[in-house]
Amino acid sequence: MVLDRFTVRVRVLVVVCCVLIVVGAVIFTIGFTGQVQVRKHLLQDELRVTASQIASQVNGDGLLTLKPGDEGSPLYLSFAKTIYQARSNNTHISNAYIMRVDNGNISYVVDDFYLTHGLDPSVARIGDLTTEDKPVLLAALSAPQNSPDIYTSKWGSFLSGYAPIRDSNGTVVGILGVDETADFVNQYEYANVFNLVEVT
């Protein structure tokens, strides 16, 4: 062995250094992972709060009357404009939309992308079903929620927040959703951690 050429003292020193390097790497990895998780939880909290704030600005009267083909109607546009204007102040929220639950099926009703994209394939239409985050969405009928992790749907990969929408009688008639893209989430989670590594 290479170490046989060195004195016992040198061999012990080399082994101790190797152990310290391994321990340091483990501690760094645990700290790094913990910091990423903290930042993810901050985003999830923000998504819940943002969804709740936007939902509180939406009067759900008439939401249940919207049916496929009503995209572009005055009622649809009023909902789309309300949620678009409410979320446009938050630059990293990529999209806001409204869903409803019919006989256990969760479907899109209003997508604020309609205002800028019309009915291109990136826009959810009235009646399009969603299966992502279903247990979380059902819980959002009672209180604001967030997706537990990044999920992927046909629209892309997101971390989302949800909150109940009520009509003027206080009855829950829908769910407000807001998305942050997976790219933004990953950039947010890792950017400051890498900056910290560069500084140290």
C-alpha positions as a Markdown table, in Angstrom:
| # | Residue | x | y | z |
|---|---|---|---|---|
| 1 | Met | 0.0 | 0.0 | 0.0 |
| 2 | Val | 1.0 | 3.6 | -0.6 |
| 3 | Leu | 0.5 | 4.5 | 3.1 |
| 4 | Asp | 3.0 | 1.8 | 4.1 |
| 5 | Arg | 5.9 | 4.1 | 3.0 |
| 6 | Phe | 4.9 | 6.8 | 5.5 |
| 7 | Thr | 5.3 | 6.8 | 9.3 |
| 8 | Val | 2.4 | 5.9 | 11.6 |
| 9 | Arg | 2.0 | 9.5 | 12.5 |
| 10 | Val | 1.6 | 10.6 | 8.8 |
| 11 | Arg | -0.8 | 7.7 | 8.2 |
| 12 | Val | -3.0 | 8.7 | 11.1 |
| 13 | Leu | -3.0 | 12.3 | 9.9 |
| 14 | Val | -4.1 | 11.2 | 6.4 |
| 15 | Val | -6.9 | 9.1 | 7.8 |
| 16 | Val | -8.0 | 11.9 | 10.1 |
| 17 | Cys | -8.1 | 14.4 | 7.2 |
| 18 | Cys | -10.1 | 12.0 | 5.0 |
| 19 | Val | -12.6 | 11.5 | 7.9 |
| 20 | Leu | -12.9 | 15.3 | 8.3 |
| 21 | Ile | -13.5 | 15.8 | 4.6 |
| 22 | Val | -16.2 | 13.1 | 4.6 |
| 23 | Val | -17.9 | 14.6 | 7.8 |
| 24 | Gly | -17.7 | 18.1 | 6.3 |
| 25 | Ala | -19.3 | 16.9 | 3.1 |
| 26 | Val | -22.1 | 15.2 | 5.0 |
| 27 | Ile | -22.7 | 18.3 | 7.1 |
| 28 | Phe | -22.7 | 20.6 | 4.0 |
| 29 | Thr | -25.1 | 18.3 | 2.2 |
| 30 | Ile | -27.5 | 18.2 | 5.2 |
| 31 | Gly | -27.4 | 22.0 | 5.5 |
| 32 | Phe | -27.8 | 22.5 | 1.8 |
| 33 | Thr | -30.8 | 20.2 | 1.7 |
| 34 | Gly | -32.3 | 21.9 | 4.7 |
| 35 | Gln | -31.9 | 25.3 | 3.2 |
| 36 | Val | -33.6 | 24.2 | 0.0 |
| 37 | Gln | -36.5 | 22.8 | 2.0 |
| 38 | Val | -36.9 | 26.1 | 3.9 |
| 39 | Arg | -37.1 | 28.1 | 0.7 |
| 40 | Lys | -39.6 | 25.6 | -0.8 |
| 41 | His | -41.8 | 26.0 | 2.3 |
| 42 | Leu | -41.6 | 29.8 | 2.0 |
| 43 | Leu | -42.8 | 29.5 | -1.6 |
| 44 | Gln | -45.7 | 27.2 | -0.6 |
| 45 | Asp | -46.8 | 29.7 | 2.1 |
| 46 | Glu | -46.7 | 32.5 | -0.4 |
| 47 | Leu | -48.8 | 30.5 | -2.9 |
| 48 | Arg | -51.4 | 29.8 | -0.3 |
| 49 | Val | -51.6 | 33.4 | 0.8 |
| 50 | Thr | -51.6 | 34.7 | -2.8 |
| 51 | Ala | -54.4 | 32.3 | -3.8 |
| 52 | Ser | -56.4 | 33.3 | -0.8 |
| 53 | Gln | -56.0 | 37.0 | -1.5 |
| 54 | Ile | -57.0 | 36.7 | -5.1 |
| 55 | Ala | -60.0 | 34.4 | -4.2 |
| 56 | Ser | -61.2 | 37.0 | -1.8 |
| 57 | Gln | -61.5 | 39.5 | -4.7 |
| 58 | Val | -63.6 | 37.1 | -6.8 |
| 59 | Asn | -67.4 | 37.2 | -6.4 |
| 60 | Gly | -68.4 | 33.7 | -7.5 |
| 61 | Asp | -72.0 | 34.7 | -8.6 |
| 62 | Gly | -72.7 | 33.1 | -11.9 |
| 63 | Leu | -69.6 | 30.9 | -11.9 |
| 64 | Leu | -71.8 | 27.7 | -11.9 |
| 65 | Thr | -73.7 | 28.9 | -15.0 |
| 66 | Leu | -70.6 | 28.9 | -17.2 |
| 67 | Lys | -70.6 | 26.0 | -19.7 |
| 68 | Pro | -68.3 | 24.9 | -22.5 |
| 69 | Gly | -68.3 | 27.4 | -25.3 |
| 70 | Asp | -68.8 | 30.4 | -23.0 |
| 71 | Glu | -65.2 | 31.4 | -23.2 |
| 72 | Gly | -65.2 | 35.1 | -24.3 |
| 73 | Ser | -68.7 | 35.8 | -22.9 |
| 74 | Pro | -69.0 | 38.9 | -20.7 |
| 75 | Leu | -69.3 | 36.8 | -17.5 |
| 76 | Tyr | -66.3 | 34.7 | -18.4 |
| 77 | Leu | -64.3 | 37.9 | -19.3 |
| 78 | Ser | -65.2 | 39.5 | -16.0 |
| 79 | Phe | -63.9 | 36.6 | -14.0 |
| 80 | Ala | -60.7 | 36.4 | -16.2 |
| 81 | Lys | -60.0 | 40.1 | -15.8 |
| 82 | Thr | -60.5 | 40.0 | -12.1 |
| 83 | Ile | -58.0 | 37.2 | -11.5 |
| 84 | Tyr | -55.6 | 38.5 | -14.1 |
| 85 | Gln | -55.4 | 42.0 | -12.6 |
| 86 | Ala | -55.1 | 40.5 | -9.1 |
| 87 | Arg | -52.2 | 38.3 | -10.0 |
| 88 | Ser | -50.4 | 40.6 | -12.3 |
| 89 | Asn | -48.8 | 42.4 | -9.4 |
| 90 | Asn | -46.9 | 39.2 | -8.5 |
| 91 | Thr | -44.4 | 38.8 | -11.3 |
| 92 | His | -43.5 | 35.2 | -10.7 |
| 93 | Ile | -47.0 | 33.9 | -10.5 |
| 94 | Ser | -47.3 | 32.6 | -14.1 |
| 95 | Asn | -51.1 | 31.9 | -14.2 |
| 96 | Ala | -54.3 | 32.2 | -12.3 |
| 97 | Tyr | -57.4 | 30.1 | -13.0 |
| 98 | Ile | -60.7 | 29.0 | -11.5 |
| 99 | Met | -61.9 | 25.4 | -11.2 |
| 100 | Arg | -65.1 | 23.9 | -9.9 |
| 101 | Val | -66.1 | 20.4 | -8.6 |
| 102 | Asp | -69.0 | 18.6 | -10.2 |
| 103 | Asn | -69.9 | 15.1 | -8.8 |
| 104 | Gly | -66.3 | 14.6 | -7.7 |
| 105 | Asn | -64.8 | 15.7 | -11.0 |
| 106 | Ile | -62.6 | 18.8 | -10.9 |
| 107 | Ser | -62.7 | 20.9 | -14.1 |
| 108 | Tyr | -61.4 | 24.3 | -15.2 |
| 109 | Val | -63.9 | 27.1 | -15.7 |
| 110 | Val | -61.8 | 30.3 | -16.2 |
| 111 | Asp | -58.2 | 30.6 | -17.3 |
| 112 | Asp | -56.7 | 34.1 | -17.2 |
| 113 | Phe | -54.3 | 33.1 | -20.1 |
| 114 | Tyr | -57.4 | 33.5 | -22.3 |
| 115 | Leu | -56.9 | 37.3 | -22.1 |
| 116 | Thr | -53.5 | 37.1 | -23.7 |
| 117 | His | -53.6 | 33.8 | -25.6 |
| 118 | Gly | -57.2 | 33.4 | -26.8 |
| 119 | Leu | -58.1 | 29.7 | -27.2 |
| 120 | Asp | -54.6 | 28.4 | -28.2 |
| 121 | Pro | -53.5 | 25.1 | -26.7 |
| 122 | Ser | -51.9 | 26.7 | -23.7 |
| 123 | Val | -55.3 | 27.8 | -22.4 |
| 124 | Ala | -57.6 | 25.5 | -20.3 |
| 125 | Arg | -61.1 | 25.5 | -21.6 |
| 126 | Ile | -64.3 | 25.3 | -19.7 |
| 127 | Gly | -64.9 | 21.6 | -18.7 |
| 128 | Asp | -61.3 | 20.5 | -19.2 |
| 129 | Leu | -60.7 | 18.0 | -16.3 |
| 130 | Thr | -57.7 | 18.1 | -14.0 |
| 131 | Thr | -56.5 | 15.1 | -12.0 |
| 132 | Glu | -53.3 | 16.7 | -10.6 |
| 133 | Asp | -53.3 | 17.6 | -6.9 |
| 134 | Lys | -56.9 | 16.2 | -6.6 |
| 135 | Pro | -56.8 | 15.5 | -2.8 |
| 136 | Val | -55.3 | 19.0 | -2.2 |
| 137 | Leu | -57.9 | 20.6 | -4.5 |
| 138 | Leu | -60.8 | 19.0 | -2.6 |
| 139 | Ala | -59.3 | 20.2 | 0.7 |
| 140 | Ala | -59.1 | 23.7 | -0.9 |
| 141 | Leu | -62.9 | 23.8 | -0.9 |
| 142 | Ser | -62.6 | 24.4 | 2.9 |
| 143 | Ala | -59.3 | 26.3 | 3.3 |
| 144 | Pro | -56.3 | 27.6 | 1.3 |
| 145 | Gln | -53.9 | 24.8 | 0.3 |
| 146 | Asn | -50.7 | 24.3 | -1.7 |
| 147 | Ser | -49.4 | 21.5 | -3.7 |
| 148 | Pro | -47.0 | 19.4 | -1.6 |
| 149 | Asp | -44.4 | 19.3 | -4.4 |
| 150 | Ile | -43.8 | 20.2 | -8.0 |
| 151 | Tyr | -46.2 | 18.2 | -10.2 |
| 152 | Thr | -46.5 | 17.8 | -14.0 |
| 153 | Ser | -49.6 | 18.1 | -16.1 |
| 154 | Lys | -50.3 | 18.6 | -19.8 |
| 155 | Trp | -49.8 | 22.3 | -19.1 |
| 156 | Gly | -46.3 | 22.0 | -17.7 |
| 157 | Ser | -44.6 | 21.5 | -14.3 |
| 158 | Phe | -45.7 | 23.7 | -11.4 |
| 159 | Leu | -46.0 | 24.4 | -7.7 |
| 160 | Ser | -49.4 | 25.7 | -7.0 |
| 161 | Gly | -51.6 | 27.4 | -4.4 |
| 162 | Tyr | -55.4 | 27.1 | -4.1 |
| 163 | Ala | -58.2 | 28.8 | -2.2 |
| 164 | Pro | -62.0 | 28.6 | -2.1 |
| 165 | Ile | -64.1 | 31.0 | -4.1 |
| 166 | Arg | -67.5 | 32.1 | -2.6 |
| 167 | Asp | -70.6 | 33.7 | -4.1 |
| 168 | Ser | -72.3 | 36.6 | -2.5 |
| 169 | Asn | -74.2 | 34.3 | -0.1 |
| 170 | Gly | -70.9 | 32.9 | 1.2 |
| 171 | Thr | -71.3 | 29.5 | -0.5 |
| 172 | Val | -68.2 | 27.9 | -1.9 |
| 173 | Val | -68.7 | 27.7 | -5.7 |
| 174 | Gly | -65.1 | 27.1 | -7.0 |
| 175 | Ile | -61.4 | 27.0 | -6.4 |
| 176 | Leu | -58.9 | 29.6 | -7.3 |
| 177 | Gly | -55.5 | 28.3 | -8.4 |
| 178 | Val | -52.2 | 30.1 | -8.9 |
| 179 | Asp | -49.1 | 28.6 | -10.4 |
| 180 | Glu | -45.3 | 29.1 | -10.1 |
| 181 | Thr | -43.4 | 27.3 | -12.8 |
| 182 | Ala | -41.0 | 24.5 | -11.8 |
| 183 | Asp | -38.1 | 26.6 | -13.4 |
| 184 | Phe | -38.9 | 29.5 | -11.1 |
| 185 | Val | -39.2 | 27.2 | -8.1 |
| 186 | Asn | -35.9 | 25.5 | -8.7 |
| 187 | Gln | -34.1 | 28.8 | -9.4 |
| 188 | Tyr | -35.6 | 30.3 | -6.2 |
| 189 | Glu | -34.7 | 27.3 | -4.1 |
| 190 | Tyr | -31.1 | 27.0 | -5.2 |
| 191 | Ala | -30.0 | 30.5 | -6.3 |
| 192 | Asn | -29.3 | 32.0 | -2.8 |
| 193 | Val | -27.8 | 28.7 | -1.6 |
| 194 | Phe | -25.3 | 28.8 | -4.4 |
| 195 | Asn | -24.5 | 32.4 | -3.6 |
| 196 | Leu | -23.8 | 31.5 | 0.0 |
| 197 | Val | -21.5 | 28.8 | -1.2 |
| 198 | Glu | -19.6 | 31.3 | -3.4 |
| 199 | Val | -19.2 | 33.7 | -0.5 |
| 200 | Thr | -17.9 | 31.0 | 1.9 |
